[in-house]
Amino acid sequence: MNKFKTEIKWGFIFSGCALLWALFEKQMGWHSELIGKQLMYTNLFALVAIVVFVLALLDKKKNDLKGEMTWKQGFISGIVLSAVVALLSPATQYITQVYISPEYFSNIVAYIVEAGRMKEDKALEFFNLNNYIRQGIFTALSMGVVTAAIVSFALKNKKQ
């Protein structure tokens, strides 16, 4: 456990950033009157996620690995970070959907149906807490592994 304290710390930081992003989206009106913009602008969170990954792996490299990090060490650290984020994802989604923006699902379903993008039954099947929890876990793991691979390559030491 102590071996991965940096990844655990940054997993909580990442989850905190995700909650702040949800609050930002709500304040921008992307969960209510401007909900049509949320489907596009929510992807900007990827920039925040990458920055958090870079900072986490820099922290790992500097403080745990004494400035020397191989690609493999960075990649493993990134995978562990992804797993921590995935484990925290259900709580993050729950807080977002129940406390930050409880009207989000009804608003997005109404928007999607009105825009003719989905029938109501399909929209309700897709836009709900259980599905978002599953998506959050899958996204944290899949995108986390890809991000870990790329960031680890960028931060590895040239010669070991």
N, CA and C atoms as an extended XYZ file, in Angstrom:
480
Properties=species:S:1:pos:R:3:atomname:S:1:resname:S:1:resid:I:1 pbc="F F F"
N         0.831       -1.191        0.000 N   MET     1
C         0.000        0.000        0.000 CA  MET     1
C         0.875        1.255        0.000 C   MET     1
N         1.887        1.263        0.848 N   ASN     2
C         2.784        2.402        0.943 CA  ASN     2
C         3.532        2.629       -0.364 C   ASN     2
N         3.749        1.541       -1.101 N   LYS     3
C         4.440        1.612       -2.388 CA  LYS     3
C         3.665        2.461       -3.396 C   LYS     3
N         2.361        2.518       -3.234 N   PHE     4
C         1.504        3.243       -4.175 CA  PHE     4
C         0.809        4.442       -3.539 C   PHE     4
N         1.388        5.012       -2.490 N   LYS     5
C         0.745        6.152       -1.824 CA  LYS     5
C         0.625        7.358       -2.757 C   LYS     5
N         1.580        7.542       -3.642 N   THR     6
C         1.513        8.658       -4.589 CA  THR     6
C         0.331        8.489       -5.539 C   THR     6
N         0.139        7.275       -6.046 N   GLU     7
C        -0.969        7.015       -6.960 CA  GLU     7
C        -2.317        7.171       -6.256 C   GLU     7
N        -2.391        6.743       -5.013 N   ILE     8
C        -3.630        6.890       -4.237 CA  ILE     8
C        -3.923        8.376       -4.015 C   ILE     8
N        -2.897        9.128       -3.634 N   LYS     9
C        -3.058       10.575       -3.422 CA  LYS     9
C        -3.571       11.242       -4.699 C   LYS     9
N        -2.942       10.934       -5.836 N   TRP    10
C        -3.332       11.565       -7.095 CA  TRP    10
C        -4.666       11.040       -7.615 C   TRP    10
N        -5.041        9.835       -7.241 N   GLY    11
C        -6.374        9.336       -7.579 CA  GLY    11
C        -7.449       10.174       -6.904 C   GLY    11
N        -7.208       10.534       -5.654 N   PHE    12
C        -8.152       11.402       -4.947 CA  PHE    12
C        -8.137       12.816       -5.535 C   PHE    12
N        -6.964       13.303       -5.915 N   ILE    13
C        -6.874       14.626       -6.546 CA  ILE    13
C        -7.642       14.614       -7.867 C   ILE    13
N        -7.456       13.562       -8.659 N   PHE    14
C        -8.169       13.436       -9.932 CA  PHE    14
C        -9.676       13.454       -9.701 C   PHE    14
N       -10.136       12.686       -8.739 N   SER    15
C       -11.570       12.631       -8.446 CA  SER    15
C       -12.088       13.982       -7.973 C   SER    15
N       -11.298       14.683       -7.185 N   GLY    16
C       -11.664       16.034       -6.765 CA  GLY    16
C       -11.784       16.971       -7.959 C   GLY    16
N       -10.858       16.840       -8.902 N   CYS    17
C       -10.922       17.650      -10.128 CA  CYS    17
C       -12.174       17.320      -10.934 C   CYS    17
N       -12.537       16.043      -10.982 N   ALA    18
C       -13.748       15.635      -11.713 CA  ALA    18
C       -14.988       16.260      -11.069 C   ALA    18
N       -15.026       16.303       -9.752 N   LEU    19
C       -16.160       16.926       -9.065 CA  LEU    19
C       -16.192       18.430       -9.313 C   LEU    19
N       -15.026       19.062       -9.287 N   LEU    20
C       -14.976       20.501       -9.573 CA  LEU    20
C       -15.390       20.781      -11.016 C   LEU    20
N       -15.013       19.889      -11.932 N   TRP    21
C       -15.420       20.047      -13.331 CA  TRP    21
C       -16.948       19.939      -13.457 C   TRP    21
N       -17.535       18.986      -12.753 N   ALA    22
C       -19.002       18.837      -12.791 CA  ALA    22
C       -19.668       20.104      -12.255 C   ALA    22
N       -19.123       20.651      -11.198 N   LEU    23
C       -19.653       21.898      -10.640 CA  LEU    23
C       -19.492       23.046      -11.648 C   LEU    23
N       -18.346       23.087      -12.312 N   PHE    24
C       -18.105       24.093      -13.353 CA  PHE    24
C       -19.121       23.962      -14.483 C   PHE    24
N       -19.338       22.741      -14.962 N   GLU    25
C       -20.327       22.510      -16.026 CA  GLU    25
C       -21.714       22.997      -15.605 C   GLU    25
N       -22.076       22.676      -14.373 N   LYS    26
C       -23.393       23.098      -13.884 CA  LYS    26
C       -23.481       24.621      -13.839 C   LYS    26
N       -22.433       25.267      -13.344 N   GLN    27
C       -22.428       26.727      -13.253 CA  GLN    27
C       -22.453       27.390      -14.628 C   GLN    27
N       -21.897       26.717      -15.618 N   MET    28
C       -21.902       27.250      -16.991 CA  MET    28
C       -23.271       27.078      -17.653 C   MET    28
N       -24.158       26.334      -16.989 N   GLY    29
C       -25.487       26.100      -17.554 CA  GLY    29
C       -25.541       24.893      -18.473 C   GLY    29
N       -24.455       24.111      -18.492 N   TRP    30
C       -24.370       22.953      -19.384 CA  TRP    30
C       -25.172       21.758      -18.882 C   TRP    30
N       -25.756       21.876      -17.707 N   HIS    31
C       -26.622       20.811      -17.194 CA  HIS    31
C       -28.080       21.246      -17.214 C   HIS    31
N       -28.326       22.449      -17.722 N   SER    32
C       -29.706       22.962      -17.750 CA  SER    32
C       -29.970       23.660      -19.080 C   SER    32
N       -30.056       24.973      -19.076 N   GLU    33
C       -30.477       25.684      -20.297 CA  GLU    33
C       -29.523       25.526      -21.477 C   GLU    33
N       -28.258       25.248      -21.252 N   LEU    34
C       -27.287       25.053      -22.341 CA  LEU    34
C       -26.836       23.596      -22.435 C   LEU    34
N       -27.705       22.672      -22.093 N   ILE    35
C       -27.328       21.261      -22.029 CA  ILE    35
C       -26.821       20.717      -23.361 C   ILE    35
N       -27.253       21.272      -24.458 N   GLY    36
C       -26.763       20.833      -25.759 CA  GLY    36
C       -25.270       21.043      -25.920 C   GLY    36
N       -24.720       22.026      -25.241 N   LYS    37
C       -23.279       22.298      -25.297 CA  LYS    37
C       -22.477       21.317      -24.434 C   LYS    37
N       -23.107       20.758      -23.416 N   GLN    38
C       -22.410       19.849      -22.506 CA  GLN    38
C       -21.858       18.640      -23.231 C   GLN    38
N       -22.601       18.123      -24.185 N   LEU    39
C       -22.158       16.929      -24.906 CA  LEU    39
C       -20.827       17.148      -25.617 C   LEU    39
N       -20.547       18.384      -26.005 N   MET    40
C       -19.288       18.701      -26.663 CA  MET    40
C       -18.241       19.174      -25.648 C   MET    40
N       -18.623       20.125      -24.811 N   TYR    41
C       -17.658       20.753      -23.914 CA  TYR    41
C       -17.169       19.846      -22.789 C   TYR    41
N       -17.918       18.826      -22.454 N   THR    42
C       -17.464       17.931      -21.390 CA  THR    42
C       -16.154       17.236      -21.771 C   THR    42
N       -15.897       17.124      -23.075 N   ASN    43
C       -14.660       16.500      -23.536 CA  ASN    43
C       -13.422       17.320      -23.196 C   ASN    43
N       -13.604       18.591      -22.883 N   LEU    44
C       -12.468       19.422      -22.472 CA  LEU    44
C       -11.848       18.927      -21.165 C   LEU    44
N       -12.616       18.144      -20.404 N   PHE    45
C       -12.060       17.586      -19.165 CA  PHE    45
C       -10.851       16.703      -19.461 C   PHE    45
N       -10.734       16.194      -20.665 N   ALA    46
C        -9.565       15.376      -21.031 CA  ALA    46
C        -8.266       16.160      -20.808 C   ALA    46
N        -8.290       17.457      -21.046 N   LEU    47
C        -7.099       18.277      -20.812 CA  LEU    47
C        -6.729       18.300      -19.333 C   LEU    47
N        -7.736       18.430      -18.490 N   VAL    48
C        -7.520       18.394      -17.042 CA  VAL    48
C        -6.960       17.035      -16.643 C   VAL    48
N        -7.536       15.973      -17.183 N   ALA    49
C        -7.089       14.617      -16.856 CA  ALA    49
C        -5.626       14.408      -17.240 C   ALA    49
N        -5.236       14.897      -18.403 N   ILE    50
C        -3.847       14.741      -18.846 CA  ILE    50
C        -2.905       15.508      -17.924 C   ILE    50
N        -3.285       16.726      -17.574 N   VAL    51
C        -2.449       17.518      -16.665 CA  VAL    51
C        -2.278       16.796      -15.332 C   VAL    51
N        -3.357       16.237      -14.795 N   VAL    52
C        -3.269       15.511      -13.527 CA  VAL    52
C        -2.345       14.299      -13.677 C   VAL    52
N        -2.453       13.570      -14.774 N   PHE    53
C        -1.574       12.421      -15.002 CA  PHE    53
C        -0.111       12.847      -15.072 C   PHE    53
N         0.161       13.929      -15.790 N   VAL    54
C         1.537       14.415      -15.897 CA  VAL    54
C         2.068       14.791      -14.515 C   VAL    54
N         1.280       15.542      -13.762 N   LEU    55
C         1.715       15.952      -12.419 CA  LEU    55
C         1.913       14.749      -11.500 C   LEU    55
N         1.033       13.769      -11.611 N   ALA    56
C         1.151       12.568      -10.776 CA  ALA    56
C         2.428       11.798      -11.094 C   ALA    56
N         2.702       11.617      -12.375 N   LEU    57
C         3.902       10.855      -12.741 CA  LEU    57
C         5.179       11.649      -12.482 C   LEU    57
N         5.113       12.969      -12.602 N   LEU    58
C         6.265       13.788      -12.210 CA  LEU    58
C         6.531       13.668      -10.711 C   LEU    58
N         5.459       13.665       -9.923 N   ASP    59
C         5.573       13.476       -8.477 CA  ASP    59
C         6.197       12.115       -8.172 C   ASP    59
N         5.718       11.082       -8.843 N   LYS    60
C         6.252        9.728       -8.649 CA  LYS    60
C         7.740        9.689       -8.993 C   LYS    60
N         8.069       10.262      -10.129 N   LYS    61
C         9.459       10.255      -10.591 CA  LYS    61
C        10.367       11.002       -9.608 C   LYS    61
N         9.955       12.202       -9.226 N   LYS    62
C        10.800       13.038       -8.364 CA  LYS    62
C        10.916       12.511       -6.936 C   LYS    62
N         9.770       12.169       -6.345 N   ASN    63
C         9.764       11.872       -4.913 CA  ASN    63
C         9.880       10.394       -4.554 C   ASN    63
N         9.414        9.518       -5.419 N   ASP    64
C         9.475        8.093       -5.100 CA  ASP    64
C        10.627        7.389       -5.814 C   ASP    64
N        10.995        7.899       -6.980 N   LEU    65
C        12.008        7.214       -7.799 CA  LEU    65
C        13.288        8.029       -7.937 C   LEU    65
N        13.442        9.051       -7.126 N   LYS    66
C        14.645        9.869       -7.057 CA  LYS    66
C        15.092       10.421       -8.412 C   LYS    66
N        14.107       10.815       -9.217 N   GLY    67
C        14.407       11.460      -10.485 CA  GLY    67
C        14.701       10.527      -11.646 C   GLY    67
N        14.710        9.230      -11.416 N   GLU    68
C        15.000        8.246      -12.456 CA  GLU    68
C        13.781        7.348      -12.649 C   GLU    68
N        13.176        7.440      -13.815 N   MET    69
C        11.986        6.630      -14.065 CA  MET    69
C        12.060        6.008      -15.457 C   MET    69
N        11.898        4.712      -15.507 N   THR    70
C        11.807        4.031      -16.795 CA  THR    70
C        10.374        4.138      -17.304 C   THR    70
N        10.189        3.810      -18.570 N   TRP    71
C         8.847        3.799      -19.130 CA  TRP    71
C         7.978        2.810      -18.356 C   TRP    71
N         8.523        1.648      -18.057 N   LYS    72
C         7.755        0.606      -17.357 CA  LYS    72
C         7.316        1.090      -15.971 C   LYS    72
N         8.199        1.725      -15.245 N   GLN    73
C         7.834        2.232      -13.922 CA  GLN    73
C         6.723        3.275      -14.021 C   GLN    73
N         6.841        4.176      -14.978 N   GLY    74
C         5.814        5.194      -15.171 CA  GLY    74
C         4.491        4.581      -15.602 C   GLY    74
N         4.569        3.596      -16.494 N   PHE    75
C         3.373        2.947      -16.991 CA  PHE    75
C         2.651        2.209      -15.868 C   PHE    75
N         3.385        1.477      -15.054 N   ILE    76
C         2.771        0.771      -13.917 CA  ILE    76
C         2.137        1.774      -12.956 C   ILE    76
N         2.839        2.851      -12.686 N   SER    77
C         2.293        3.888      -11.812 CA  SER    77
C         1.000        4.448      -12.396 C   SER    77
N         0.992        4.702      -13.703 N   GLY    78
C        -0.204        5.218      -14.369 CA  GLY    78
C        -1.356        4.233      -14.334 C   GLY    78
N        -1.062        2.954      -14.467 N   ILE    79
C        -2.110        1.931      -14.389 CA  ILE    79
C        -2.709        1.896      -12.983 C   ILE    79
N        -1.855        1.972      -11.978 N   VAL    80
C        -2.352        1.981      -10.595 CA  VAL    80
C        -3.200        3.232      -10.363 C   VAL    80
N        -2.736        4.371      -10.853 N   LEU    81
C        -3.511        5.608      -10.740 CA  LEU    81
C        -4.874        5.438      -11.412 C   LEU    81
N        -4.888        4.843      -12.595 N   SER    82
C        -6.146        4.594      -13.309 CA  SER    82
C        -7.078        3.709      -12.500 C   SER    82
N        -6.516        2.693      -11.858 N   ALA    83
C        -7.324        1.788      -11.038 CA  ALA    83
C        -7.922        2.522       -9.838 C   ALA    83
N        -7.132        3.397       -9.218 N   VAL    84
C        -7.649        4.184       -8.086 CA  VAL    84
C        -8.787        5.088       -8.556 C   VAL    84
N        -8.595        5.754       -9.687 N   VAL    85
C        -9.642        6.625      -10.235 CA  VAL    85
C       -10.890        5.802      -10.545 C   VAL    85
N       -10.697        4.611      -11.121 N   ALA    86
C       -11.838        3.741      -11.445 CA  ALA    86
C       -12.579        3.311      -10.177 C   ALA    86
N       -11.839        3.009       -9.118 N   LEU    87
C       -12.471        2.624       -7.849 CA  LEU    87
C       -13.244        3.775       -7.225 C   LEU    87
N       -12.751        4.990       -7.403 N   LEU    88
C       -13.422        6.168       -6.845 CA  LEU    88
C       -14.546        6.676       -7.742 C   LEU    88
N       -14.555        6.238       -8.980 N   SER    89
C       -15.516        6.731       -9.965 CA  SER    89
C       -16.981        6.571       -9.551 C   SER    89
N       -17.401        5.439       -8.989 N   PRO    90
C       -18.811        5.353       -8.569 CA  PRO    90
C       -19.192        6.430       -7.553 C   PRO    90
N       -18.317        6.696       -6.607 N   ALA    91
C       -18.607        7.738       -5.617 CA  ALA    91
C       -18.637        9.111       -6.276 C   ALA    91
N       -17.717        9.352       -7.201 N   THR    92
C       -17.671       10.628       -7.914 CA  THR    92
C       -18.951       10.830       -8.718 C   THR    92
N       -19.387        9.797       -9.427 N   GLN    93
C       -20.627        9.889      -10.199 CA  GLN    93
C       -21.833       10.104       -9.288 C   GLN    93
N       -21.865        9.384       -8.185 N   TYR    94
C       -22.987        9.512       -7.252 CA  TYR    94
C       -23.072       10.943       -6.716 C   TYR    94
N       -21.954       11.478       -6.276 N   ILE    95
C       -21.942       12.849       -5.747 CA  ILE    95
C       -22.368       13.832       -6.827 C   ILE    95
N       -21.859       13.635       -8.039 N   THR    96
C       -22.214       14.530       -9.137 CA  THR    96
C       -23.707       14.491       -9.426 C   THR    96
N       -24.250       13.293       -9.562 N   GLN    97
C       -25.636       13.157      -10.010 CA  GLN    97
C       -26.668       13.375       -8.903 C   GLN    97
N       -26.291       13.140       -7.667 N   VAL    98
C       -27.249       13.287       -6.562 CA  VAL    98
C       -27.151       14.660       -5.892 C   VAL    98
N       -25.918       15.176       -5.727 N   TYR    99
C       -25.747       16.416       -4.980 CA  TYR    99
C       -25.426       17.632       -5.847 C   TYR    99
N       -24.560       17.467       -6.834 N   ILE   100
C       -24.165       18.620       -7.646 CA  ILE   100
C       -25.223       18.944       -8.692 C   ILE   100
N       -25.698       17.931       -9.400 N   SER   101
C       -26.604       18.185      -10.518 CA  SER   101
C       -27.694       17.119      -10.624 C   SER   101
N       -28.604       17.098       -9.657 N   PRO   102
C       -29.636       16.051       -9.670 CA  PRO   102
C       -30.598       16.145      -10.860 C   PRO   102
N       -30.658       17.295      -11.514 N   GLU   103
C       -31.551       17.467      -12.661 CA  GLU   103
C       -30.897       17.072      -13.986 C   GLU   103
N       -29.622       16.714      -13.960 N   TYR   104
C       -28.895       16.456      -15.202 CA  TYR   104
C       -29.558       15.382      -16.063 C   TYR   104
N       -29.854       14.225      -15.512 N   PHE   105
C       -30.398       13.131      -16.326 CA  PHE   105
C       -31.745       13.488      -16.953 C   PHE   105
N       -32.632       14.093      -16.188 N   SER   106
C       -33.926       14.460      -16.780 CA  SER   106
C       -33.740       15.509      -17.872 C   SER   106
N       -32.817       16.445      -17.673 N   ASN   107
C       -32.574       17.477      -18.685 CA  ASN   107
C       -31.942       16.910      -19.949 C   ASN   107
N       -30.977       16.028      -19.800 N   ILE   108
C       -30.311       15.486      -20.986 CA  ILE   108
C       -31.242       14.547      -21.749 C   ILE   108
N       -32.038       13.784      -21.043 N   VAL   109
C       -33.007       12.907      -21.713 CA  VAL   109
C       -33.996       13.750      -22.508 C   VAL   109
N       -34.521       14.795      -21.897 N   ALA   110
C       -35.479       15.667      -22.595 CA  ALA   110
C       -34.834       16.293      -23.826 C   ALA   110
N       -33.599       16.747      -23.696 N   TYR   111
C       -32.901       17.377      -24.820 CA  TYR   111
C       -32.666       16.377      -25.956 C   TYR   111
N       -32.173       15.200      -25.636 N   ILE   112
C       -31.854       14.174      -26.644 CA  ILE   112
C       -33.113       13.717      -27.377 C   ILE   112
N       -34.189       13.523      -26.618 N   VAL   113
C       -35.446       13.080      -27.232 CA  VAL   113
C       -36.011       14.192      -28.115 C   VAL   113
N       -36.028       15.416      -27.595 N   GLU   114
C       -36.565       16.550      -28.358 CA  GLU   114
C       -35.760       16.798      -29.635 C   GLU   114
N       -34.441       16.571      -29.562 N   ALA   115
C       -33.583       16.770      -30.732 CA  ALA   115
C       -33.711       15.618      -31.731 C   ALA   115
N       -34.430       14.564      -31.345 N   GLY   116
C       -34.628       13.432      -32.243 CA  GLY   116
C       -33.434       12.508      -32.349 C   GLY   116
N       -32.540       12.592      -31.384 N   ARG   117
C       -31.336       11.755      -31.422 CA  ARG   117
C       -31.568       10.349      -30.889 C   ARG   117
N       -32.575       10.204      -30.006 N   MET   118
C       -32.913        8.904      -29.418 CA  MET   118
C       -34.387        8.896      -29.070 C   MET   118
N       -34.921        7.704      -29.032 N   LYS   119
C       -36.261        7.515      -28.484 CA  LYS   119
C       -36.131        7.602      -26.964 C   LYS   119
N       -37.237        7.933      -26.311 N   GLU   120
C       -37.183        8.139      -24.865 CA  GLU   120
C       -36.716        6.904      -24.105 C   GLU   120
N       -37.179        5.716      -24.474 N   ASP   121
C       -36.773        4.514      -23.752 CA  ASP   121
C       -35.267        4.268      -23.860 C   ASP   121
N       -34.692        4.521      -25.031 N   LYS   122
C       -33.235        4.354      -25.218 CA  LYS   122
C       -32.460        5.419      -24.445 C   LYS   122
N       -32.988        6.644      -24.457 N   ALA   123
C       -32.326        7.723      -23.725 CA  ALA   123
C       -32.323        7.438      -22.221 C   ALA   123
N       -33.446        6.954      -21.711 N   LEU   124
C       -33.516        6.613      -20.284 CA  LEU   124
C       -32.589        5.451      -19.945 C   LEU   124
N       -32.440        4.546      -20.875 N   GLU   125
C       -31.551        3.400      -20.680 CA  GLU   125
C       -30.087        3.842      -20.639 C   GLU   125
N       -29.761        4.863      -21.420 N   PHE   126
C       -28.376        5.335      -21.510 CA  PHE   126
C       -28.029        6.354      -20.433 C   PHE   126
N       -28.915        7.326      -20.197 N   PHE   127
C       -28.644        8.431      -19.279 CA  PHE   127
C       -29.232        8.139      -17.910 C   PHE   127
N       -28.484        7.381      -17.123 N   ASN   128
C       -28.881        7.075      -15.750 CA  ASN   128
C       -27.639        6.794      -14.926 C   ASN   128
N       -27.790        6.819      -13.625 N   LEU   129
C       -26.654        6.693      -12.721 CA  LEU   129
C       -25.911        5.371      -12.907 C   LEU   129
N       -26.620        4.257      -12.995 N   ASN   130
C       -25.935        2.974      -13.134 CA  ASN   130
C       -25.082        2.918      -14.391 C   ASN   130
N       -25.617        3.400      -15.506 N   ASN   131
C       -24.853        3.383      -16.746 CA  ASN   131
C       -23.656        4.336      -16.666 C   ASN   131
N       -23.840        5.491      -16.072 N   TYR   132
C       -22.729        6.430      -15.948 CA  TYR   132
C       -21.641        5.891      -15.017 C   TYR   132
N       -22.025        5.155      -14.000 N   ILE   133
C       -21.019        4.525      -13.129 CA  ILE   133
C       -20.209        3.513      -13.934 C   ILE   133
N       -20.888        2.673      -14.720 N   ARG   134
C       -20.167        1.698      -15.561 CA  ARG   134
C       -19.258        2.408      -16.560 C   ARG   134
N       -19.784        3.433      -17.208 N   GLN   135
C       -18.981        4.188      -18.171 CA  GLN   135
C       -17.768        4.838      -17.504 C   GLN   135
N       -17.980        5.369      -16.310 N   GLY   136
C       -16.882        6.020      -15.587 CA  GLY   136
C       -15.763        5.056      -15.259 C   GLY   136
N       -16.117        3.860      -14.831 N   ILE   137
C       -15.108        2.847      -14.518 CA  ILE   137
C       -14.354        2.448      -15.788 C   ILE   137
N       -15.098        2.152      -16.846 N   PHE   138
C       -14.480        1.740      -18.105 CA  PHE   138
C       -13.587        2.845      -18.672 C   PHE   138
N       -14.078        4.077      -18.650 N   THR   139
C       -13.304        5.196      -19.180 CA  THR   139
C       -12.040        5.427      -18.366 C   THR   139
N       -12.153        5.359      -17.045 N   ALA   140
C       -10.978        5.546      -16.196 CA  ALA   140
C        -9.911        4.509      -16.511 C   ALA   140
N       -10.330        3.270      -16.700 N   LEU   141
C        -9.359        2.215      -16.982 CA  LEU   141
C        -8.794        2.317      -18.397 C   LEU   141
N        -9.658        2.459      -19.382 N   SER   142
C        -9.177        2.460      -20.769 CA  SER   142
C        -8.374        3.720      -21.098 C   SER   142
N        -8.941        4.869      -20.830 N   MET   143
C        -8.231        6.114      -21.132 CA  MET   143
C        -7.024        6.292      -20.214 C   MET   143
N        -7.130        5.795      -19.002 N   GLY   144
C        -6.011        5.882      -18.069 CA  GLY   144
C        -4.806        5.098      -18.547 C   GLY   144
N        -5.030        3.917      -19.080 N   VAL   145
C        -3.926        3.096      -19.582 CA  VAL   145
C        -3.267        3.770      -20.781 C   VAL   145
N        -4.076        4.285      -21.692 N   VAL   146
C        -3.526        4.981      -22.868 CA  VAL   146
C        -2.739        6.218      -22.434 C   VAL   146
N        -3.320        7.003      -21.551 N   THR   147
C        -2.647        8.212      -21.064 CA  THR   147
C        -1.360        7.848      -20.330 C   THR   147
N        -1.419        6.803      -19.516 N   ALA   148
C        -0.225        6.358      -18.780 CA  ALA   148
C         0.896        5.977      -19.739 C   ALA   148
N         0.561        5.282      -20.800 N   ALA   149
C         1.580        4.858      -21.770 CA  ALA   149
C         2.252        6.070      -22.417 C   ALA   149
N         1.449        7.042      -22.828 N   ILE   150
C         1.988        8.217      -23.520 CA  ILE   150
C         2.777        9.108      -22.568 C   ILE   150
N         2.206        9.397      -21.411 N   VAL   151
C         2.878       10.280      -20.449 CA  VAL   151
C         4.155        9.627      -19.932 C   VAL   151
N         4.133        8.340      -19.698 N   SER   152
C         5.328        7.630      -19.232 CA  SER   152
C         6.449        7.713      -20.255 C   SER   152
N         6.087        7.604      -21.518 N   PHE   153
C         7.080        7.714      -22.582 CA  PHE   153
C         7.707        9.108      -22.583 C   PHE   153
N         6.878       10.107      -22.401 N   ALA   154
C         7.370       11.496      -22.406 CA  ALA   154
C         8.238       11.818      -21.194 C   ALA   154
N         7.977       11.174      -20.064 N   LEU   155
C         8.685       11.518      -18.822 CA  LEU   155
C         9.830       10.578      -18.476 C   LEU   155
N         9.993        9.502      -19.219 N   LYS   156
C        11.064        8.548      -18.893 CA  LYS   156
C        12.421        9.207      -19.084 C   LYS   156
N        13.395        8.697      -18.352 N   ASN   157
C        14.760        9.168      -18.537 CA  ASN   157
C        15.318        8.570      -19.826 C   ASN   157
N        16.143        9.322      -20.512 N   LYS   158
C        16.682        8.858      -21.792 CA  LYS   158
C        17.550        7.613      -21.622 C   LYS   158
N        18.495        7.646      -20.725 N   LYS   159
C        19.375        6.494      -20.506 CA  LYS   159
C        19.267        6.045      -19.068 C   LYS   159
N        19.178        4.747      -18.902 N   GLN   160
C        19.087        4.190      -17.550 CA  GLN   160
C        20.390        3.543      -17.172 C   GLN   160
